[in-house]
Each structure stands twice: as C-alpha cells, then as structure tokens.
Amino acid sequence: MNRWGKPVAIVAAFSAALVGCGDDGDSTKAGGGSPPVTLRIGTNDQPGLPAADQVEEFARQVRDLSGGQVRIEPVWKAAGEVDDWDQVVGRMVISGDLDMGLIPARAWDTEGVTSLRALHAPFLVTSDDLVLEIVTSDLSADMLAGLDAVNLTGLALLPEGLRHLFAFGEGDVDAFDLDGKVVRAPTSRTTTALFTALGATADDYSRIELRDGVDAGTIHAAESEFALASCCLPPASTVAANLTLYPKVNSLVINTDTYEELGSDAQRALREAAAGTLHWAVSQMPSDADQAAAFCESGGTVVNASPGEVAAIQQAVSPVYQDLEQDETTKQLVEGIQALKAELPEPPPIASCEPAATGATTPSAGTAAFPDGVYRMEVTAESLMAAGVDRATAFGHAGTWTLTFEDGQFQEGTCVGTYPVQDGRVEIQLGTDPQCGDAAGKVLFSAGWTLEGDQLQFTDVRSGHGSDLLIAALFGGQPFTKID
C-alpha cells in the first residue's frame, strides 16, 4: 500500500474537490433567483488547524442557509511562505483578489485599522470567559466597524485561543526575562510594541526558520497557544502559564464592494452563517487549562510567575498602554474590556508541570546506534484528528504501520530506503522507487528517539516531506512496539 505520497496527494485532491464545487461559469452576485455564486475565502492556515475548521464550518452554514445558492471556496495558505503572511491575505481581500478572508485580528493594526488593537493590549484579556464575553458583546461590532475604512465589512470575530510565551533551550532561557532575546511572533504593531517593551526583538519567522533558529540558539521563544504546540513549534522547554499575552481572535471579513453586489438573500445567508459560526466557535473553543494539561501530558513544561515577576512585567509594558490610549476609540474599547473583566471571576490557576522521568534510554549525540528491529504501531483516524490533522488525511493514514530497520536499510511495505544517524538523530531517507510515491528520493522525517523495553518512541519529529503536522502526529504521536 503506497502511503508515502498522501501528504501531498490528499491535500491536492481535497483542494480540487473544493474548486469543483465552485462557479458554474455564468454565476452572478445578484442573489435571489440568480445562478449560484461562489465566494473565495482566504486564510494562511491549512486544513486541520483551528482557523481552517472555522472556515469549513462557515462554508457549511452558508451552503445550508442559502440552499446551495452561495458557495464558499476556501483558499488555504493564500499568502504562502512570505513575511507578514496575515497582512498579505488581508490585502488580497481589500483589493478584491479574494472575496473574503479569515484574518487574525492582530494583523489589522499595521493596515490602518486601530479598532481591534484593544483585544491585544498586553495581559488584559487573560481568560477564556473574557474572550467569549467580548466576541459576543456589543464591543465586537464596535471593533469590526473600524474595518469600514479599508473597504471591508466585518461579519464576526471568532475566538481561537489564548496566547502564551513558549521558551526554548536549556539553562540560559528564562520565561520571564526576555531582555536581549529573540522571539518568533506573527506581525502586529501591538505585538512588536509589547516585546520591545520587554527588551526583546520580535519577527515573524517561518516554521522552518524557527526550527533552525532554535537549533542554532538564535531564537529563544515563540508567541503561540497550547493547541498549536504539538504541530507547529519545536519542543518547548518552558511555558509561562499565568502570563497570558492576549487572545487570538479571527476576523471574518468580506470585501465591501463584493458584499454590496450580492442580493439581499445572499447577504442574509452570510450574516446568519457568520452568527452561527460564532456560536459554533464559542462552543468549540477548548479551555486554556485543558490545553495546558494536554501539553503537560505530551512532555511539555509549565511554570507560573511569582507575583513580583508578574508585577514587574506589567510595569514594563505600561508604555504600550500609553500608545494605545492615544487613539480615543481604542482607549474606550480597552475600558469596555476592563469593565467586562471586572464582572468575571479570576480564572483558576494552571498547574505547573515538568516532563516525567521515564527511565528510557536516550542516544548520546553522535555516538548511539539506532536500535535495529521490526516495529509496529496501530494509529487511528481519531488520534490523528485530535492532533489537528484534517479528516480526509487522517482516515487516509490510519491503520497499521510496520517499520523495519536492519543494517542501515529501512522498509515500510514495498517502500525501502536508508536511515543514517548523526548527532543523536535518525533520518529516514526513502529510495527513488515509484513505490515510495511522491516522497521517493526524499527525507520522510528525522527524529531523536528513546527505547524503553520494547517501546520505541520517536521524539522531536521533523518532516522532510509533506505536512509537518501529519508527520509529527503519525510518527511522533505514540510509541512503536518491537515485534522482531
């Protein structure tokens, strides 16, 4: 069974199927009794990630509410691997190159929209309950109104999760002291101001640049959320749980000219679907505490700052608030959030944790031989989806995987290759035979490993082909059992 090509092939087939549901050729945007209209919605996320789930739910609701008269065509990774990826997608919607977008609210403050900056005031929105209160309150409409200035109509603010600081490395990295450190953070004027106030340099490094920078010791931390740690970040040594930076909230927007060209029925379907997707997103948003517990179980480390450390950090970012309050609308929105926050109870503290000692054997860098043998693992679609893999890809890769390592030769099914070891990492290199599919001649993945009894666990799995998320979930999610 050829499974090596699926990371590319399945995504391509899925995208083709979505395109196939699009415009019939003579569609207009009039609504009512006109032919179906297709609206292309862009995001720089990919299937399996939280924002992509929101796009897919919105598309489903639009289809149902319009009776198939309005069709939403997702455009995944719309900006590609570029700097300022969120802003690039936003500009595509403003220009009309895309009809709609799901853009993180943090991105708009570089594009002349200030009404959403209050969401990202440092250490202001620090609980799940407060996020949900904001996106379902009148404050949401006030924030979205600022998008009018750039020819966009805001339909909803959809909550995703709380953002924390993930610190990498050992010994020389303090999760509460960023002075002189380099942080990976998506582009945002407010985010940059926060990290500058803490003495750090922030930049929107790509996933590969982040991994390489962490390995080289030149990137020390990343701004992210627990739900993305397993798929999208190198292993994190420390997460400061009680220092919630701000939330990630996604803005669902449509080009205003496009919206006004639609008929009233189509406009109503979009509005109702946006409201329904907000309701769905609120019900689906995982709690920060549950996500932190899952992060701990996967081997992460969680710590909490002392009251003195919290006070010092909050004092350090006071210049950011001074800047925010120069804009009267932003100042009023910050005050509105503070009023909502005062009515809510303090969120329960997140427990600290450290990786449990397993007694497993770990290879010594540059000296250990990989343990030859035949290893087997049964993976379910449910476990892959739980790790963030999209449904089609998860079901395509579920099943029994048997890996054979013998005298430098690797085999899975009819695909063979080699597995050189260097600096304590094994690299699975596939042969050029067509049996290896699209991955023929490429590195499937590289990883560290531990062996405890007959349990082989790959660690820090890095994809050399296809989806980082899929490869990490598939080969690093659970141990392989030695059967020979």
N, C-alpha and C positions, 0 to 999 in steps of 0.2 A: 504493500500500500504506500503510495507516494504522498507523504505529508509535508515534505520539506518546502514545497512551493506554495503552501497555503497562506502564509503570512501576506504574500503579495496577491495571489490569485483570488482569494476570497474577498479581500477588500476591493479589488477591481471589479469582481462580479457584483458585489453589493452596490458599488457606485453606479455601475451600468444599469442595474435594476432600478435605482432611483431615477436616473436620467430617463429610462424608458417610461416612467410614469409621468413625464413632463408634457410639454406643449404639443398639441396635436398638429400644429402648423399654422392654423388660421386663428389662434386664440386672440382675444382682445382682453382689455381690462375693464370692460364695462359692467360686468356682473349681471345679475338678473337672468334673462334667458339667453345670454351670450354663450359662446363655447367656453369650455373650461379654461381658466387662466393659471399659469404656472409662475410662482414667485420663487426666486433663488435666494436662499438664506445662507450667509457665510459665517463661519466660525473658524478659528485657527486650531481648534481641538479636533480630535479624531474619535471615531466610534469607540465606545467603551468608557469614555471619560464622562464626568458628571454633566458638563455643559452639553455634550453631544446627546446625552439622554434627554435633556430639556428640549433640544431642537426636535428630536424624534417624537416626543410627546406632543409638542406644539403642532407638528405636521399631522399627527394622527387626529388631533382635535379639530384642526381646520378642515381636514378631509371630511370628517363626520358631520360637523356643523354646517358645512356648505353643500352637503350631498355630493361631494366629488367635484363641485364646480370651481373650487380653488384648491390648488395643489402646491405643496411646499417641497421644493427640491433642495436638500442640504448640499452645501459645498464645503467639504471637510478640508482642513489645512489650507484655507483660502489664501492666506498670505505666503505660506511656505516657510522655509528656513531663512528668515530675514530678521534684521533688527526691528524693534518696535512692532512686533507682529500684530498685536491687538489694534494699534493705531492704523496699520496698513489695511486691515479688514474694515475698520470704521470708515476710512477714507473711500474705500470701494463702494460702501453703501451711500455715502454722501454724494459721490459722483454719479451714482446710478449704475455703475458696473455690476453691482449686486442690488437686488431689490430690498433685501432685508439683512439684518445681522443680529447675532447674539454676541455682544461685546462686553467684556468685563467693565463695570462702571468706573474702575480705577483709571481706565485709558483715556477718558474724555478730557481730563484736566490739561492735557498737552494740546488739545484741539480747539481751545477757546470756549469750552463748556465748564463752568465752575460750579454749577448747581449740585453736582454729585460728589464734590470734594468732602463734604461733611461726613459721608459714610466712612472715609478713610482717615479722619482725624485720629492721631496716634492714641491707642489704648482707650478709645472711647466706647466702641461697640465690642464688648468683651463676652457676650453670652449668646447662646442660640436663641433664647427667648427674645432678646432685644432685637436681633436681626429680623425675626419673624414679625415682631411688632412694627418695625419700620416699614418693611415691604408691603404690609397690609394696611398701613395707615395713610392719612392724607399727605404725610410727608413724602411718600413715594411719588405722588402726582406732581408735587412741587419740584422734586428733584428732576423728574423726567421733562418738565416744562422747559428746562434750560436747553434741551436738545433742539428746540424750535429754531434757535439761532443758526444752526448748521444744516438746516433743511432736512431734519429728521423728526419723525413722530415717534415718541416713546410709547410702547404698548404695555410694558410691565417691567418690574425689577424682580428677578428670580434669584432666591438665595442659594448659595452653594456650600459654603463652609467658613470656618474661622481660620485665620492665617496666623502662623507661628514662625518662630525662627528655628531653623534646623542647623545646628553647628556640626562641622565635620572635623575629623582629625583627632589626635590624642594629645593630651598634656598641655599643648600651648593654646588651646581654644577654650575660651570662657564664654558660655552662652549669654552672659550678662555684661560682657566687656567687649565692645566691637571697635574700640579705638584702633585705627590703623588697619583694620581688617577689610576684606573684600567680600561683598555679599551679592549673590545672584538674586535679582528681583525684576519682574516684568516692568516695563517702562511706565512711569507715572510721576508727574511733578510732585505730588504729595508724598509718595513713597520715597523718592530721592531726597526730599527735604528731611524726612524722618531719619534716614540712615546717615545723612550728612550731619545732623544734629548729634548723632551718637558717635561721630568720628569715623564712620565707615565710608567706603566707596561702593556704590551700587551700580550694577549694569545687568542688562537682560541677556546673559549668556545663553547660548543654545544648550540643549541637553548634553550633547557631546562635549562642548566647551566646558560645561560644568563638571562633567565626569573627569575630563583630563585635568582641569584646574584643581580639583580636589586631590587627584592623584599626585599632582606636582606640588601641592601645598600652597598654591597661589590664590585659591578661592576657599574661603573659610566657613561660609554659611549660605543658606538659601532661605528666602521667604516662601513658605508653601503651607499646605494643610495636611493633616494626618492621612486623609483619604488618598492622597497622591504620593505618599512617601514610598510605597512598595513598587509603584510603577515608574515613577518619573524622577526619583532622586537617588544619588549614591547612598550607601548606608549612612545613616545619621548617627553621630555619637551622642548628641545631646539635643533635646528639645525643651525649651523653656515654656512649660505648660501654662503658668499663670501670667505670662506676658503675651496676651493676645494682641497682635498688632492692630488688626482691623478685620472685617469680613471680606470675603469675595462674594460679590453680588453681580449678576449678569444682567445687562440691559437688553431687552428685546425691542428692536427698533426697525422702522421701515422708512425708506426714502419718502419724503413728504409728497413729492410730485407723483411718485408711483401710487401712493395711497389715495391721493385725490382723484386719480384717473379711474380708480375702481368704482364699481357700482355700490349702492348702499347695502345690498345683500352681502357682497364680498367684504366690505368694511366691517359690517356687523359680525360676520363669521370670524374675522381676525381679532376683533376686540373680545368676543366671547371666548375664543380659543386662548387668547393671552390670559384672561382671567382664570380660565380653567387650568391652564398650565401653571399659573402661580399657585393655585390651590393644591395642585399635584406636587409641585416642588416643595411647598411647605410641609406636606405630609411625608415626603420622601427624605427630607434633609436629615442626615444622621446627627446624633448628638456628638458634641466635641469629646465628651467623656468616653462614650463608647468607642469612638475612633482612636482615642488615646490608648484605651485598653487593648484594642486590636494591634496597635503599633507596638505596645509592650510585648504582647504575645509573639510578635514576629521578630523579636530581638532588639527592639529599639530601647533607648534610654530616655526617661522623662525626669526632669528635675523641676523644682519650684524656687523662684527667687525669694529671698528674705524680704521682710517689709522695708528694710533700709535700702536694699538694691532696687526694689520697685519705686520707692520714693525718689531715688537718685536718677533713675531712668526717666521718670515722668517729668522731673525738673529739667532734665537735659533737652526734652523735646518741646519745652514751652515756646521757643521761637517759632515752631511750626504753627502753633495756635495763633500767635500774633500775626503771622502771614495770612492764615485762613480768615481771620476776623477783619481783614482789610476789605473783604467783599461782604456787603451787608446781607445779601441773600444767604451766603454760606454761614455767616455768623448766626442768623436766625435759625437756620436748619440745625446747626450744632446745638443751639439752645433747645430746640424742639426734641432732639435726640436725648439730650441730658434730662429733659423733663420726663420722657418715656422711661429712661433708665432709672430715675428716682422712684418710679412706681413699681419696679420689679424687684424681686428678692435677688440677693447676690447668688451667682451660680455656685454650686458645690465645688470644692477644690478637686483638682485632678490628682490622683495619687502618683507619687514618684515611683519609678521602677528602674531596674538595671537588668541587663541580659543575664539569664540564669546560667550558672556554670554547669556544663553538660558532661564533662569528663571526656569529651570527644577528642580524637587526635586531630591536630591541625598541622598541615605541612609546614616545614621550615622553608623560608624563601630561598629558591634557587637550589635546594638540595633534595627535596622529597620526591619520590617516585609515585606516580599515580597508582592506586590500588587496582590492578587488573582484575577482571572478572565479568560476569554477566549480571546485570542489574535490571530490575523490573519495577514499574510503577503504574498504578491504575489512577487515571485522572478523570474527574467528572466535569461535565459542562458547567454544573452549578458552582464548583470550586473556581473554575476559570472566570465565570461571570462575577463571582464575589470579589475577585481580584481586579475587576474592571474591564475584562475582555468582553467585546461585544458578542451578542448571542450567536450569530452565524459562525463567527470564528471559533467560539468556544465549543459548539457542537461539532465543528469540523475537526477539532483536535482532541476531543475527548476519546478515551479508550485506554488500551494497554500499550505502554511504551517499554520496549526491551532494548537496552543499550549494552553492547559488547565491547570491552576494552581488552585487547590482547597483543602484547609485544609491539605496541605502537600503532596498531590498526584498530580503527573504530568501525562499528557496524550497527545500523538500525534498519531492520527489514532488509531490503535489497540495496540500500544506500551504504556505501563504505567511504572511509576517509582515514584521517590520522588524528592523533591527539598529543602534540608536543606540550611539554611542561616547562615553564620558565617563571622564575621568581614566585614560586608557590601558586601559580595559576595554570590550569589546564585549558587548552584551546582546541575546540572541536572543529577540524578543518575537513570539509566534505570533498569527495572526489569529483571529477568532471563528468562522470557517467550521467546520462539523462535521467536515470532512476532517482537521482537526488533532486530533480525538479529545478525550480528557479534558483535554488540555493547551491546548485552544482558549482564546484570550484571556489566556494566562499566559506568564510568562517561562520559556523552556525551560532556558537556562543563561546565566551570564555568565562571562567569562574574559578574561585577558590573552592575548597571542599573540606568537609570533615567526615570521618568514618568512625562510627560508634557501633561496635558489634557488626551486624550485617546491614546497617543503615548508612547509606551514602547520601550526604546532603550537600548539594551544590550551594555556594554562598556568593554574594555579590555578582550575580549572573548578569553579563553584559552581552547584548545581542550583536552579532556581526552580520545579521541579515533579517530583514522584515521588522516586525514590531517589537520594540523594547519591552512593551507591556506584556505581550503574549509570551515572548521567550522567557522573561523573568518569572512569570506566573507558572509557565509549563515546567521548566527545568529547575527552578529555584523554590517552587511553592511547597513541595513536600519531598521527603526523602525517597530514594530508590532502595529497594531491598535486594541484597545479593542472593542470587539463586544458584550460582555455579562459580 
